[in-house]
Amino acid sequence: MKKLIPARAALAAPEAEASSELQTGRASSSSPATSDSKERDASLQRSARRERPDDIDEMRKRADAFTIEAADLRQIADAAQPLYDTLDDWQRHRLVQFVREDMRANAIDN
């Protein structure tokens, strides 16, 4: 049998009890276990909602990540500007390619 974390074990105890009652034939269809199971189901749904990341929070996290990436890119652009001004067109193109590849590699590493 799988070991449960304490919070889930408390939720699983009524289910295990109901299961054992069904196996021994002591449970009846008109018993108060029906209302208990509804309460347990509602409790499980509430806990699942709490555990599932909120979509709006995920959007905020992505926005924060984009803000950090934008600040990093601005810092690179500010640092590269003096060098960029001295390069010919081919060298400028290669510099931009290098920076893009480096940003992608850093994004993959993180």
Beta strands, then each sheet from edge to edge (+ up, - down):
end
